[in-house]
Amino acid sequence: MEQIAPKATIMDGAAMARALTRIAHEVIENNEGAGNIALVGIVRRGANIAEELADEIEAIEGIRPPVGKLDISFYRDDVTRRVAPVIHKTEINFDVDGKDIVLVDDVLFSGRTVRSALDALMDFGRPATIQLAVMVDRGHRELPIRADYVGKNVPSSHEEDVRVFVESFDGRDAVEIWDIEAEKQAIANKEVSA
């Protein structure tokens, strides 16, 4: 039976940890400390990464920034095309007015998720700034959005899927590239042989 496997592993847990430490230092430097920073992770894996980034900032500065999580399900521009969007809980238990918000996500691709997150975040108030931190920037932007902090730039094709796995959600840390067509074919072959 054909085994479904990634095309390549481009970051392991150690590489992801180093990237988070670097991003934490960059966030602190660019904001002249951690006193006015708050992190908001885009549900699902962005929220997990935001918690890890807060841990890193606290280890460096001795201040743990507040962390929120943001569900963008109803802000997506394709929400009317989805049969039933999966709804998660938004938790922003701090005042965003005047804060330097670092929006956190796992993969930056077309920019549409981030655009939706900006719309959702503005419903909570008026931050001083909104910055974007991502573990992976894979290119192929459809909107004029760029990340301020990037763990790794990963050029990829539209036939590939870049997947970020985090220990607190997936049970392991990794960034992998998957061949979409090869995966579909392997699943189809598996279903035929079953």
C-alpha positions in Angstrom: 0.0 0.0 0.0 1.3 3.5 -0.9 2.3 5.6 2.0 1.2 9.2 2.0 4.2 11.4 2.9 5.4 15.0 2.6 7.5 16.0 -0.4 9.9 17.7 1.9 10.4 18.8 5.6 11.8 22.3 5.5 11.7 23.0 9.3 11.9 20.7 12.3 11.1 21.6 15.9 14.6 23.1 16.5 14.4 25.3 13.4 10.9 26.5 14.4 12.1 27.3 17.9 15.0 29.3 16.6 12.7 31.2 14.2 10.4 32.1 17.1 13.2 33.3 19.3 14.5 35.5 16.4 10.9 36.9 15.8 10.6 37.6 19.5 13.8 39.7 19.5 12.7 41.5 16.3 9.2 42.3 17.8 10.8 43.7 21.0 13.4 45.7 19.1 10.9 47.2 16.6 8.5 48.1 19.4 11.2 49.4 21.8 10.3 46.8 24.4 7.3 44.7 25.2 5.3 47.1 27.4 2.7 48.0 24.8 2.6 44.8 22.7 -0.3 42.4 22.5 -0.4 39.3 20.4 -3.5 38.0 18.5 -3.3 34.6 16.9 -5.5 33.6 14.0 -7.3 30.4 15.0 -6.2 27.6 14.8 -2.4 27.2 14.6 -1.7 31.0 14.6 -3.2 31.0 18.1 -0.9 28.3 19.2 2.1 30.1 17.7 1.1 33.3 19.4 1.2 31.6 22.8 4.7 30.3 22.1 5.8 33.7 20.9 4.5 35.3 24.1 6.6 32.7 26.1 9.7 33.8 24.1 9.0 37.5 24.7 8.5 36.9 28.4 11.8 34.9 28.6 13.7 37.8 27.0 11.9 40.9 28.5 10.4 39.6 31.7 7.0 40.8 30.5 4.4 38.5 29.1 2.3 40.4 26.5 -1.5 39.7 26.6 -2.5 37.0 24.0 -5.8 36.7 22.2 -7.2 34.4 19.6 -9.2 35.5 16.6 -11.7 33.4 14.6 -12.2 34.9 11.1 -14.9 32.5 9.8 -17.5 35.1 9.1 -15.0 37.7 7.8 -13.7 35.6 5.0 -14.5 36.7 1.4 -15.5 33.1 0.5 -17.9 32.6 3.5 -20.9 32.5 1.2 -19.3 29.7 -0.9 -18.7 27.5 2.1 -21.5 25.0 3.1 -21.0 25.4 6.8 -18.0 27.3 8.1 -16.3 25.7 11.2 -16.7 28.3 14.0 -14.1 28.7 16.7 -14.1 31.0 19.7 -12.6 34.5 19.5 -11.0 35.4 22.8 -9.5 38.9 23.1 -9.8 39.7 26.8 -7.8 43.0 26.7 -8.4 46.5 25.3 -6.8 46.7 21.8 -7.1 50.6 21.7 -3.7 52.1 21.5 -1.9 48.7 21.6 0.8 47.6 19.2 -0.9 44.4 18.0 1.1 41.6 16.5 -1.2 39.4 14.4 0.2 35.9 14.3 -0.5 33.2 11.7 1.1 30.0 10.5 1.3 30.5 6.7 1.0 33.6 4.7 -0.2 32.8 1.1 -2.7 34.8 -0.8 -3.2 37.4 1.9 -6.9 36.8 2.1 -6.8 35.3 5.6 -4.9 38.3 7.0 -7.3 40.8 5.3 -10.2 39.0 7.0 -8.3 39.1 10.3 -7.7 42.8 10.0 -11.4 43.4 9.5 -12.3 41.2 12.5 -9.6 42.9 14.7 -10.9 46.4 13.9 -14.3 45.4 15.4 -12.5 45.3 18.8 -11.1 48.8 18.7 -8.4 51.0 17.3 -4.8 49.7 17.8 -1.8 52.0 17.6 -0.3 49.6 15.1 -1.0 46.2 13.6 2.0 44.1 12.7 2.1 40.6 11.1 4.2 37.7 12.2 4.1 34.3 10.3 6.0 31.1 10.6 6.1 30.7 6.8 5.7 33.1 3.9 5.1 31.0 0.8 4.5 33.9 -1.7 1.7 34.0 -4.3 0.0 37.1 -2.8 -3.3 38.2 -4.3 -3.6 41.2 -2.0 -1.0 43.9 -1.1 -0.2 42.4 2.3 3.3 41.6 3.7 4.6 40.1 6.9 6.7 42.2 9.3 8.2 39.1 10.9 8.8 35.8 9.0 10.2 32.5 10.4 11.1 31.3 6.9 10.4 32.3 3.3 9.4 29.1 1.4 9.0 29.6 -2.4 6.4 27.0 -3.5 4.2 26.3 -6.5 0.4 26.3 -6.6 0.5 22.5 -6.9 2.1 22.3 -3.4 0.7 22.8 0.0 2.9 24.2 2.8 1.7 22.8 6.2 2.8 24.0 9.6 2.4 21.6 12.5 2.7 22.7 16.2 3.2 20.5 19.2 0.4 22.0 21.2 -2.2 21.2 18.4 -0.7 18.5 16.3 1.6 16.7 18.7 4.8 17.7 16.7 6.6 20.7 15.4 7.4 20.8 11.6 6.9 22.7 8.4 6.4 20.4 5.4 5.7 20.7 1.7 3.1 18.4 0.3 2.4 17.6 -3.3 -1.4 18.1 -3.6 -1.9 15.9 -6.7 0.3 13.1 -5.4 -1.6 13.1 -2.1 -5.0 13.1 -3.8 -3.9 10.1 -6.0 -2.5 8.2 -3.0 -5.8 8.7 -1.2 -7.8 7.6 -4.2 -5.6 4.5 -4.6 -6.1 3.7 -0.9 -9.9 4.0 -1.2 -9.9 1.7 -4.4 -7.8 -0.9 -2.7 -9.9 -0.8 0.5 
